[in-house]
Structures are given as C-alpha cells and as structure tokens.
Amino acid sequence: MECMKSVTVQCPYCGVLNEEMIDCSAELPEEYVEDCEVCCSPMLIRIFSVEGGMPVVEAHRENE
Ligand SMILES: [Zn+2]
C-alpha cells in the first residue's frame, strides 16, 4: 500500500528547505537524486527508516 509523507530536507548546497514527498512503503534504505528547487543542484536523498510513521531522511551532495 502506498504511504506518501511530506518531509522537509535541507539542500546541502544552498541550505534552503525543500519539501519532498516520500513513499514510506518503499523498501528501505533507499536513495535517489532530486534537484533542489532553488539552486537546481542534484541532492542525493537518503531514506534510512520510518519512525513513528515519519521517514528519516538526509540530503547529501551527489558523489559524497
Ligand atoms: Zn539548493
């Protein structure tokens, strides 16, 4: 079953907060690349786990 959650992640390049829709039902850990809404740099989004219904997410620079 799909379970989409909205979380905010901080862009590792410009520091702005981006809103991301995370699918909690995905197999974790998962990572994908998403461009920052402001500086358009490729953020590597890592979803570690889902705790209390909220995904634990970190954004890193690509290739880091
Ligand atoms: Zn940015």
N, CA, C, O and the ligand as a Tripos MOL2 file, in Angstrom:
@<TRIPOS>MOLECULE
protein
  257   255    65     0     0
PROTEIN
NO_CHARGES

@<TRIPOS>ATOM
      1 N           0.8440   -1.2030    0.0000 N.3       1 MET1
      2 CA          0.0000    0.0000    0.0000 C.3       1 MET1
      3 C           0.8710    1.2410    0.0000 C.2       1 MET1
      4 O           1.8960    1.2950    0.6790 O.2       1 MET1
      5 N           0.4660    2.2100   -0.7460 N.am      2 GLU2
      6 CA          1.2690    3.4270   -0.8340 C.3       2 GLU2
      7 C           1.0320    4.3170    0.3800 C.2       2 GLU2
      8 O          -0.0860    4.4220    0.8850 O.2       2 GLU2
      9 N           2.1020    4.9520    0.8330 N.am      3 CYS3
     10 CA          2.0260    5.8050    2.0170 C.3       3 CYS3
     11 C           2.9350    6.9970    1.7670 C.2       3 CYS3
     12 O           4.1300    6.9410    2.0560 O.2       3 CYS3
     13 N           2.3840    8.0600    1.2390 N.am      4 MET4
     14 CA          3.2070    9.2230    0.9190 C.3       4 MET4
     15 C           3.2400   10.1720    2.1030 C.2       4 MET4
     16 O           2.2030   10.5270    2.6630 O.2       4 MET4
     17 N           4.4730   10.5870    2.4810 N.am      5 LYS5
     18 CA          4.6410   11.5430    3.5740 C.3       5 LYS5
     19 C           5.4350   12.7330    3.0600 C.2       5 LYS5
     20 O           6.3730   12.5840    2.2770 O.2       5 LYS5
     21 N           5.0410   13.9090    3.5110 N.am      6 SER6
     22 CA          5.7640   15.1200    3.1460 C.3       6 SER6
     23 C           6.7990   15.4140    4.2320 C.2       6 SER6
     24 O           6.4500   15.5210    5.4070 O.2       6 SER6
     25 N           8.0720   15.5440    3.8450 N.am      7 VAL7
     26 CA          9.1210   15.8940    4.7950 C.3       7 VAL7
     27 C           9.9350   17.0450    4.2140 C.2       7 VAL7
     28 O           9.9560   17.2560    3.0020 O.2       7 VAL7
     29 N          10.6050   17.7880    5.0970 N.am      8 THR8
     30 CA         11.4840   18.8360    4.6160 C.3       8 THR8
     31 C          12.9280   18.3670    4.7350 C.2       8 THR8
     32 O          13.3280   17.8060    5.7560 O.2       8 THR8
     33 N          13.7000   18.6020    3.6920 N.am      9 VAL9
     34 CA         15.1220   18.2860    3.7110 C.3       9 VAL9
     35 C          15.8900   19.5410    3.3460 C.2       9 VAL9
     36 O          15.4570   20.3340    2.5100 O.2       9 VAL9
     37 N          17.0400   19.7080    3.9910 N.am     10 GLN10
     38 CA         17.8400   20.9080    3.7410 C.3      10 GLN10
     39 C          18.7950   20.6560    2.5870 C.2      10 GLN10
     40 O          19.5170   19.6590    2.5770 O.2      10 GLN10
     41 N          18.8000   21.5500    1.6260 N.am     11 CYS11
     42 CA         19.7110   21.4440    0.4910 C.3      11 CYS11
     43 C          21.1490   21.5520    0.9890 C.2      11 CYS11
     44 O          21.4820   22.5150    1.6800 O.2      11 CYS11
     45 N          22.0160   20.5810    0.6520 N.am     12 PRO12
     46 CA         23.4110   20.6270    1.1130 C.3      12 PRO12
     47 C          24.2470   21.6690    0.3730 C.2      12 PRO12
     48 O          25.4020   21.8980    0.7300 O.2      12 PRO12
     49 N          23.6950   22.2850   -0.6250 N.am     13 TYR13
     50 CA         24.4330   23.2940   -1.3990 C.3      13 TYR13
     51 C          24.0820   24.7060   -0.9470 C.2      13 TYR13
     52 O          24.9700   25.4850   -0.5980 O.2      13 TYR13
     53 N          22.7840   25.0440   -0.9510 N.am     14 CYS14
     54 CA         22.3850   26.4180   -0.6590 C.3      14 CYS14
     55 C          21.6720   26.5460    0.6880 C.2      14 CYS14
     56 O          21.4370   27.6640    1.1480 O.2      14 CYS14
     57 N          21.3200   25.4200    1.3350 N.am     15 GLY15
     58 CA         20.7510   25.4600    2.6760 C.3      15 GLY15
     59 C          19.2600   25.6840    2.7360 C.2      15 GLY15
     60 O          18.6860   25.7160    3.8240 O.2      15 GLY15
     61 N          18.6240   25.8400    1.6040 N.am     16 VAL16
     62 CA         17.1770   26.0690    1.6060 C.3      16 VAL16
     63 C          16.4560   24.7660    1.9500 C.2      16 VAL16
     64 O          16.9720   23.6770    1.6970 O.2      16 VAL16
     65 N          15.2640   24.8870    2.5280 N.am     17 LEU17
     66 CA         14.4790   23.7040    2.8540 C.3      17 LEU17
     67 C          13.5820   23.3450    1.6760 C.2      17 LEU17
     68 O          12.8010   24.1640    1.1910 O.2      17 LEU17
     69 N          13.7140   22.1110    1.2350 N.am     18 ASN18
     70 CA         12.8790   21.5940    0.1560 C.3      18 ASN18
     71 C          11.8570   20.6440    0.7360 C.2      18 ASN18
     72 O          12.1540   19.8950    1.6670 O.2      18 ASN18
     73 N          10.6630   20.6690    0.1940 N.am     19 GLU19
     74 CA          9.6590   19.7020    0.6070 C.3      19 GLU19
     75 C           9.7250   18.4990   -0.3360 C.2      19 GLU19
     76 O           9.7070   18.6400   -1.5590 O.2      19 GLU19
     77 N           9.8000   17.3250    0.2680 N.am     20 GLU20
     78 CA          9.8760   16.1020   -0.5220 C.3      20 GLU20
     79 C           8.7280   15.1860   -0.1500 C.2      20 GLU20
     80 O           8.3510   15.0800    1.0170 O.2      20 GLU20
     81 N           8.1830   14.5330   -1.1440 N.am     21 MET21
     82 CA          7.1710   13.5130   -0.8910 C.3      21 MET21
     83 C           7.8840   12.1710   -0.8700 C.2      21 MET21
     84 O           8.5060   11.7600   -1.8490 O.2      21 MET21
     85 N           7.7800   11.4960    0.2760 N.am     22 ILE22
     86 CA          8.4770   10.2280    0.4810 C.3      22 ILE22
     87 C           7.4570    9.1030    0.5480 C.2      22 ILE22
     88 O           6.4330    9.2070    1.2240 O.2      22 ILE22
     89 N           7.7550    8.0450   -0.1550 N.am     23 ASP23
     90 CA          6.8940    6.8610   -0.0990 C.3      23 ASP23
     91 C           7.3970    5.9490    1.0160 C.2      23 ASP23
     92 O           8.4130    5.2710    0.8640 O.2      23 ASP23
     93 N           6.6770    5.9380    2.1390 N.am     24 CYS24
     94 CA          7.0750    5.1500    3.3160 C.3      24 CYS24
     95 C           7.0200    3.6520    3.0690 C.2      24 CYS24
     96 O           7.6430    2.8760    3.7940 O.2      24 CYS24
     97 N           6.2920    3.2500    2.0680 N.am     25 SER25
     98 CA          6.1400    1.8160    1.8360 C.3      25 SER25
     99 C           7.2530    1.2710    0.9550 C.2      25 SER25
    100 O           7.2920    0.0740    0.6710 O.2      25 SER25
    101 N           8.1680    2.1530    0.5170 N.am     26 ALA26
    102 CA          9.2900    1.6980   -0.2990 C.3      26 ALA26
    103 C          10.2290    0.8510    0.5490 C.2      26 ALA26
    104 O          10.2540    0.9690    1.7740 O.2      26 ALA26
    105 N          10.9850    0.0150   -0.1010 N.am     27 GLU27
    106 CA         11.9580   -0.7970    0.6080 C.3      27 GLU27
    107 C          13.1040    0.1070    1.0600 C.2      27 GLU27
    108 O          13.6920    0.8360    0.2610 O.2      27 GLU27
    109 N          13.4140    0.0440    2.3710 N.am     28 LEU28
    110 CA         14.4090    0.9530    2.9270 C.3      28 LEU28
    111 C          15.6630    0.1960    3.3380 C.2      28 LEU28
    112 O          15.5740   -0.9990    3.6200 O.2      28 LEU28
    113 N          16.8310    0.8380    3.3850 N.am     29 PRO29
    114 CA         17.0650    2.2200    2.9790 C.3      29 PRO29
    115 C          17.0110    2.3970    1.4670 C.2      29 PRO29
    116 O          17.2760    1.4770    0.6930 O.2      29 PRO29
    117 N          16.6610    3.6010    1.0870 N.am     30 GLU30
    118 CA         16.5500    3.9180   -0.3210 C.3      30 GLU30
    119 C          17.2260    5.2510   -0.5780 C.2      30 GLU30
    120 O          17.2680    6.1000    0.3120 O.2      30 GLU30
    121 N          17.7470    5.4510   -1.7550 N.am     31 GLU31
    122 CA         18.2660    6.7710   -2.1030 C.3      31 GLU31
    123 C          17.9740    7.0940   -3.5540 C.2      31 GLU31
    124 O          17.9200    6.2190   -4.4180 O.2      31 GLU31
    125 N          17.7900    8.3780   -3.7870 N.am     32 TYR32
    126 CA         17.5300    8.8360   -5.1400 C.3      32 TYR32
    127 C          18.0160   10.2630   -5.2490 C.2      32 TYR32
    128 O          18.2980   10.9110   -4.2410 O.2      32 TYR32
    129 N          18.1160   10.7540   -6.4740 N.am     33 VAL33
    130 CA         18.6160   12.1050   -6.7000 C.3      33 VAL33
    131 C          17.4560   13.0090   -7.0680 C.2      33 VAL33
    132 O          16.6130   12.6650   -7.8960 O.2      33 VAL33
    133 N          17.4310   14.1790   -6.4310 N.am     34 GLU34
    134 CA         16.3740   15.1540   -6.6850 C.3      34 GLU34
    135 C          17.0420   16.5250   -6.7900 C.2      34 GLU34
    136 O          17.9150   16.8540   -5.9880 O.2      34 GLU34
    137 N          16.6360   17.3150   -7.7660 N.am     35 ASP35
    138 CA         17.2240   18.6440   -7.8970 C.3      35 ASP35
    139 C          16.6200   19.6010   -6.8880 C.2      35 ASP35
    140 O          15.4130   19.5860   -6.6510 O.2      35 ASP35
    141 N          17.4720   20.4440   -6.2880 N.am     36 CYS36
    142 CA         17.0000   21.4830   -5.3770 C.3      36 CYS36
    143 C          16.0990   22.4520   -6.1330 C.2      36 CYS36
    144 O          16.3900   22.8360   -7.2650 O.2      36 CYS36
    145 N          14.9880   22.8460   -5.4830 N.am     37 GLU37
    146 CA         14.0390   23.7540   -6.1330 C.3      37 GLU37
    147 C          14.6350   25.1320   -6.3730 C.2      37 GLU37
    148 O          14.2200   25.8460   -7.2860 O.2      37 GLU37
    149 N          15.6100   25.5040   -5.5490 N.am     38 VAL38
    150 CA         16.1450   26.8630   -5.6130 C.3      38 VAL38
    151 C          17.4110   26.9350   -6.4570 C.2      38 VAL38
    152 O          17.4870   27.7320   -7.3920 O.2      38 VAL38
    153 N          18.4240   26.0960   -6.1290 N.am     39 CYS39
    154 CA         19.6960   26.1940   -6.8450 C.3      39 CYS39
    155 C          19.8610   25.1160   -7.9150 C.2      39 CYS39
    156 O          20.8500   25.1040   -8.6470 O.2      39 CYS39
    157 N          18.8850   24.2120   -8.0010 N.am     40 CYS40
    158 CA         18.8650   23.1850   -9.0500 C.3      40 CYS40
    159 C          20.0540   22.2250   -9.0010 C.2      40 CYS40
    160 O          20.3520   21.5550   -9.9900 O.2      40 CYS40
    161 N          20.7380   22.1560   -7.8440 N.am     41 SER41
    162 CA         21.8320   21.2050   -7.6970 C.3      41 SER41
    163 C          21.2640   19.8270   -7.3630 C.2      41 SER41
    164 O          20.2160   19.7200   -6.7270 O.2      41 SER41
    165 N          21.9590   18.7740   -7.7970 N.am     42 PRO42
    166 CA         21.4510   17.4250   -7.5330 C.3      42 PRO42
    167 C          21.6990   16.9940   -6.0960 C.2      42 PRO42
    168 O          22.8420   16.8040   -5.6820 O.2      42 PRO42
    169 N          20.6140   16.8430   -5.3390 N.am     43 MET43
    170 CA         20.7180   16.3740   -3.9530 C.3      43 MET43
    171 C          20.5190   14.8660   -3.9440 C.2      43 MET43
    172 O          19.6040   14.3380   -4.5760 O.2      43 MET43
    173 N          21.4030   14.1810   -3.2090 N.am     44 LEU44
    174 CA         21.2140   12.7500   -3.0040 C.3      44 LEU44
    175 C          20.3590   12.5770   -1.7530 C.2      44 LEU44
    176 O          20.8200   12.8450   -0.6430 O.2      44 LEU44
    177 N          19.1280   12.1340   -1.9250 N.am     45 ILE45
    178 CA         18.1810   11.9640   -0.8230 C.3      45 ILE45
    179 C          18.2810   10.5350   -0.3130 C.2      45 ILE45
    180 O          18.0790    9.5850   -1.0700 O.2      45 ILE45
    181 N          18.5920   10.3820    0.9730 N.am     46 ARG46
    182 CA         18.6670    9.0430    1.5580 C.3      46 ARG46
    183 C          17.5480    8.8790    2.5810 C.2      46 ARG46
    184 O          17.4100    9.6850    3.5010 O.2      46 ARG46
    185 N          16.7650    7.8420    2.4110 N.am     47 ILE47
    186 CA         15.7060    7.5000    3.3640 C.3      47 ILE47
    187 C          16.2130    6.3150    4.1720 C.2      47 ILE47
    188 O          16.3850    5.2180    3.6410 O.2      47 ILE47
    189 N          16.4530    6.5450    5.4670 N.am     48 PHE48
    190 CA         17.0430    5.4970    6.3000 C.3      48 PHE48
    191 C          15.9890    4.5400    6.8380 C.2      48 PHE48
    192 O          16.1430    3.3200    6.7700 O.2      48 PHE48
    193 N          14.9340    5.1050    7.3660 N.am     49 SER49
    194 CA         13.9210    4.2850    8.0150 C.3      49 SER49
    195 C          12.6550    5.1120    8.1700 C.2      49 SER49
    196 O          12.6200    6.2950    7.8300 O.2      49 SER49
    197 N          11.6360    4.4800    8.6790 N.am     50 VAL50
    198 CA         10.4020    5.1900    9.0090 C.3      50 VAL50
    199 C          10.1520    4.9810   10.4930 C.2      50 VAL50
    200 O           9.9800    3.8520   10.9530 O.2      50 VAL50
    201 N          10.1330    6.0790   11.2350 N.am     51 GLU51
    202 CA          9.9410    6.0020   12.6820 C.3      51 GLU51
    203 C           8.6730    6.7500   13.0670 C.2      51 GLU51
    204 O           8.5350    7.9390   12.7800 O.2      51 GLU51
    205 N           7.7670    6.0660   13.7030 N.am     52 GLY52
    206 CA          6.5040    6.6770   14.1150 C.3      52 GLY52
    207 C           5.7240    7.2310   12.9420 C.2      52 GLY52
    208 O           5.0210    8.2340   13.0670 O.2      52 GLY52
    209 N           5.8510    6.5690   11.7930 N.am     53 GLY53
    210 CA          5.1100    6.9930   10.6230 C.3      53 GLY53
    211 C           5.7810    8.0800    9.8110 C.2      53 GLY53
    212 O           5.3040    8.4390    8.7350 O.2      53 GLY53
    213 N           6.9150    8.6200   10.3300 N.am     54 MET54
    214 CA          7.6250    9.6620    9.5930 C.3      54 MET54
    215 C           8.9650    9.1390    9.0860 C.2      54 MET54
    216 O           9.7250    8.5370    9.8440 O.2      54 MET54
    217 N           9.2530    9.3660    7.8140 N.am     55 PRO55
    218 CA         10.5210    8.9050    7.2630 C.3      55 PRO55
    219 C          11.7100    9.7130    7.8000 C.2      55 PRO55
    220 O          11.6220   10.9280    7.9760 O.2      55 PRO55
    221 N          12.8160    9.0180    8.0530 N.am     56 VAL56
    222 CA         14.0560    9.6570    8.4870 C.3      56 VAL56
    223 C          14.9050    9.8650    7.2310 C.2      56 VAL56
    224 O          15.3800    8.9060    6.6220 O.2      56 VAL56
    225 N          15.0870   11.1370    6.8560 N.am     57 VAL57
    226 CA         15.6570   11.4720    5.5610 C.3      57 VAL57
    227 C          16.8590   12.3960    5.7350 C.2      57 VAL57
    228 O          16.8470   13.2850    6.5860 O.2      57 VAL57
    229 N          17.8850   12.1830    4.9320 N.am     58 GLU58
    230 CA         19.0220   13.1090    4.8910 C.3      58 GLU58
    231 C          19.3410   13.4340    3.4370 C.2      58 GLU58
    232 O          19.1810   12.5990    2.5470 O.2      58 GLU58
    233 N          19.7920   14.6570    3.2180 N.am     59 ALA59
    234 CA         20.2180   15.0520    1.8840 C.3      59 ALA59
    235 C          21.7220   15.2880    1.8860 C.2      59 ALA59
    236 O          22.2660   15.9230    2.7890 O.2      59 ALA59
    237 N          22.3760   14.7700    0.8650 N.am     60 HIS60
    238 CA         23.8240   14.9240    0.7280 C.3      60 HIS60
    239 C          24.1370   15.4490   -0.6610 C.2      60 HIS60
    240 O          23.3140   15.3820   -1.5750 O.2      60 HIS60
    241 N          25.3620   15.9810   -0.7990 N.am     61 ARG61
    242 CA         25.8070   16.3160   -2.1420 C.3      61 ARG61
    243 C          26.0100   15.0250   -2.9230 C.2      61 ARG61
    244 O          26.3930   13.9980   -2.3640 O.2      61 ARG61
    245 N          25.7510   15.0940   -4.1960 N.am     62 GLU62
    246 CA         25.9570   13.9160   -5.0250 C.3      62 GLU62
    247 C          27.4420   13.5610   -5.0130 C.2      62 GLU62
    248 O          28.3010   14.4420   -4.9870 O.2      62 GLU62
    249 N          27.7320   12.2530   -5.0330 N.am     63 ASN63
    250 CA         29.1020   11.7370   -5.0180 C.3      63 ASN63
    251 C          29.8120   11.9800   -3.6890 C.2      63 ASN63
    252 O          31.0420   11.9960   -3.6350 O.2      63 ASN63
    253 N          29.0520   12.1680   -2.6310 N.am     64 GLU64
    254 CA         29.6860   12.3400   -1.3190 C.3      64 GLU64
    255 C          29.4160   11.1200   -0.4630 C.2      64 GLU64
    256 O          29.8610   11.0590    0.6830 O.2      64 GLU64
    257 ZN         19.8390   24.3220   -3.1650 Zn       65 ZN65
@<TRIPOS>BOND
     1     1     2 1
     2     2     3 1
     3     3     4 2
     4     3     5 am
     5     5     6 1
     6     6     7 1
     7     7     8 2
     8     7     9 am
     9     9    10 1
    10    10    11 1
    11    11    12 2
    12    11    13 am
    13    13    14 1
    14    14    15 1
    15    15    16 2
    16    15    17 am
    17    17    18 1
    18    18    19 1
    19    19    20 2
    20    19    21 am
    21    21    22 1
    22    22    23 1
    23    23    24 2
    24    23    25 am
    25    25    26 1
    26    26    27 1
    27    27    28 2
    28    27    29 am
    29    29    30 1
    30    30    31 1
    31    31    32 2
    32    31    33 am
    33    33    34 1
    34    34    35 1
    35    35    36 2
    36    35    37 am
    37    37    38 1
    38    38    39 1
    39    39    40 2
    40    39    41 am
    41    41    42 1
    42    42    43 1
    43    43    44 2
    44    43    45 am
    45    45    46 1
    46    46    47 1
    47    47    48 2
    48    47    49 am
    49    49    50 1
    50    50    51 1
    51    51    52 2
    52    51    53 am
    53    53    54 1
    54    54    55 1
    55    55    56 2
    56    55    57 am
    57    57    58 1
    58    58    59 1
    59    59    60 2
    60    59    61 am
    61    61    62 1
    62    62    63 1
    63    63    64 2
    64    63    65 am
    65    65    66 1
    66    66    67 1
    67    67    68 2
    68    67    69 am
    69    69    70 1
    70    70    71 1
    71    71    72 2
    72    71    73 am
    73    73    74 1
    74    74    75 1
    75    75    76 2
    76    75    77 am
    77    77    78 1
    78    78    79 1
    79    79    80 2
    80    79    81 am
    81    81    82 1
    82    82    83 1
    83    83    84 2
    84    83    85 am
    85    85    86 1
    86    86    87 1
    87    87    88 2
    88    87    89 am
    89    89    90 1
    90    90    91 1
    91    91    92 2
    92    91    93 am
    93    93    94 1
    94    94    95 1
    95    95    96 2
    96    95    97 am
    97    97    98 1
    98    98    99 1
    99    99   100 2
   100    99   101 am
   101   101   102 1
   102   102   103 1
   103   103   104 2
   104   103   105 am
   105   105   106 1
   106   106   107 1
   107   107   108 2
   108   107   109 am
   109   109   110 1
   110   110   111 1
   111   111   112 2
   112   111   113 am
   113   113   114 1
   114   114   115 1
   115   115   116 2
   116   115   117 am
   117   117   118 1
   118   118   119 1
   119   119   120 2
   120   119   121 am
   121   121   122 1
   122   122   123 1
   123   123   124 2
   124   123   125 am
   125   125   126 1
   126   126   127 1
   127   127   128 2
   128   127   129 am
   129   129   130 1
   130   130   131 1
   131   131   132 2
   132   131   133 am
   133   133   134 1
   134   134   135 1
   135   135   136 2
   136   135   137 am
   137   137   138 1
   138   138   139 1
   139   139   140 2
   140   139   141 am
   141   141   142 1
   142   142   143 1
   143   143   144 2
   144   143   145 am
   145   145   146 1
   146   146   147 1
   147   147   148 2
   148   147   149 am
   149   149   150 1
   150   150   151 1
   151   151   152 2
   152   151   153 am
   153   153   154 1
   154   154   155 1
   155   155   156 2
   156   155   157 am
   157   157   158 1
   158   158   159 1
   159   159   160 2
   160   159   161 am
   161   161   162 1
   162   162   163 1
   163   163   164 2
   164   163   165 am
   165   165   166 1
   166   166   167 1
   167   167   168 2
   168   167   169 am
   169   169   170 1
   170   170   171 1
   171   171   172 2
   172   171   173 am
   173   173   174 1
   174   174   175 1
   175   175   176 2
   176   175   177 am
   177   177   178 1
   178   178   179 1
   179   179   180 2
   180   179   181 am
   181   181   182 1
   182   182   183 1
   183   183   184 2
   184   183   185 am
   185   185   186 1
   186   186   187 1
   187   187   188 2
   188   187   189 am
   189   189   190 1
   190   190   191 1
   191   191   192 2
   192   191   193 am
   193   193   194 1
   194   194   195 1
   195   195   196 2
   196   195   197 am
   197   197   198 1
   198   198   199 1
   199   199   200 2
   200   199   201 am
   201   201   202 1
   202   202   203 1
   203   203   204 2
   204   203   205 am
   205   205   206 1
   206   206   207 1
   207   207   208 2
   208   207   209 am
   209   209   210 1
   210   210   211 1
   211   211   212 2
   212   211   213 am
   213   213   214 1
   214   214   215 1
   215   215   216 2
   216   215   217 am
   217   217   218 1
   218   218   219 1
   219   219   220 2
   220   219   221 am
   221   221   222 1
   222   222   223 1
   223   223   224 2
   224   223   225 am
   225   225   226 1
   226   226   227 1
   227   227   228 2
   228   227   229 am
   229   229   230 1
   230   230   231 1
   231   231   232 2
   232   231   233 am
   233   233   234 1
   234   234   235 1
   235   235   236 2
   236   235   237 am
   237   237   238 1
   238   238   239 1
   239   239   240 2
   240   239   241 am
   241   241   242 1
   242   242   243 1
   243   243   244 2
   244   243   245 am
   245   245   246 1
   246   246   247 1
   247   247   248 2
   248   247   249 am
   249   249   250 1
   250   250   251 1
   251   251   252 2
   252   251   253 am
   253   253   254 1
   254   254   255 1
   255   255   256 2
@<TRIPOS>SUBSTRUCTURE
     1 MET1         2 RESIDUE 1 A MET
     2 GLU2         6 RESIDUE 1 A GLU
     3 CYS3        10 RESIDUE 1 A CYS
     4 MET4        14 RESIDUE 1 A MET
     5 LYS5        18 RESIDUE 1 A LYS
     6 SER6        22 RESIDUE 1 A SER
     7 VAL7        26 RESIDUE 1 A VAL
     8 THR8        30 RESIDUE 1 A THR
     9 VAL9        34 RESIDUE 1 A VAL
    10 GLN10       38 RESIDUE 1 A GLN
    11 CYS11       42 RESIDUE 1 A CYS
    12 PRO12       46 RESIDUE 1 A PRO
    13 TYR13       50 RESIDUE 1 A TYR
    14 CYS14       54 RESIDUE 1 A CYS
    15 GLY15       58 RESIDUE 1 A GLY
    16 VAL16       62 RESIDUE 1 A VAL
    17 LEU17       66 RESIDUE 1 A LEU
    18 ASN18       70 RESIDUE 1 A ASN
    19 GLU19       74 RESIDUE 1 A GLU
    20 GLU20       78 RESIDUE 1 A GLU
    21 MET21       82 RESIDUE 1 A MET
    22 ILE22       86 RESIDUE 1 A ILE
    23 ASP23       90 RESIDUE 1 A ASP
    24 CYS24       94 RESIDUE 1 A CYS
    25 SER25       98 RESIDUE 1 A SER
    26 ALA26      102 RESIDUE 1 A ALA
    27 GLU27      106 RESIDUE 1 A GLU
    28 LEU28      110 RESIDUE 1 A LEU
    29 PRO29      114 RESIDUE 1 A PRO
    30 GLU30      118 RESIDUE 1 A GLU
    31 GLU31      122 RESIDUE 1 A GLU
    32 TYR32      126 RESIDUE 1 A TYR
    33 VAL33      130 RESIDUE 1 A VAL
    34 GLU34      134 RESIDUE 1 A GLU
    35 ASP35      138 RESIDUE 1 A ASP
    36 CYS36      142 RESIDUE 1 A CYS
    37 GLU37      146 RESIDUE 1 A GLU
    38 VAL38      150 RESIDUE 1 A VAL
    39 CYS39      154 RESIDUE 1 A CYS
    40 CYS40      158 RESIDUE 1 A CYS
    41 SER41      162 RESIDUE 1 A SER
    42 PRO42      166 RESIDUE 1 A PRO
    43 MET43      170 RESIDUE 1 A MET
    44 LEU44      174 RESIDUE 1 A LEU
    45 ILE45      178 RESIDUE 1 A ILE
    46 ARG46      182 RESIDUE 1 A ARG
    47 ILE47      186 RESIDUE 1 A ILE
    48 PHE48      190 RESIDUE 1 A PHE
    49 SER49      194 RESIDUE 1 A SER
    50 VAL50      198 RESIDUE 1 A VAL
    51 GLU51      202 RESIDUE 1 A GLU
    52 GLY52      206 RESIDUE 1 A GLY
    53 GLY53      210 RESIDUE 1 A GLY
    54 MET54      214 RESIDUE 1 A MET
    55 PRO55      218 RESIDUE 1 A PRO
    56 VAL56      222 RESIDUE 1 A VAL
    57 VAL57      226 RESIDUE 1 A VAL
    58 GLU58      230 RESIDUE 1 A GLU
    59 ALA59      234 RESIDUE 1 A ALA
    60 HIS60      238 RESIDUE 1 A HIS
    61 ARG61      242 RESIDUE 1 A ARG
    62 GLU62      246 RESIDUE 1 A GLU
    63 ASN63      250 RESIDUE 1 A ASN
    64 GLU64      254 RESIDUE 1 A GLU
    65 ZN65       257 GROUP 0 **** ****
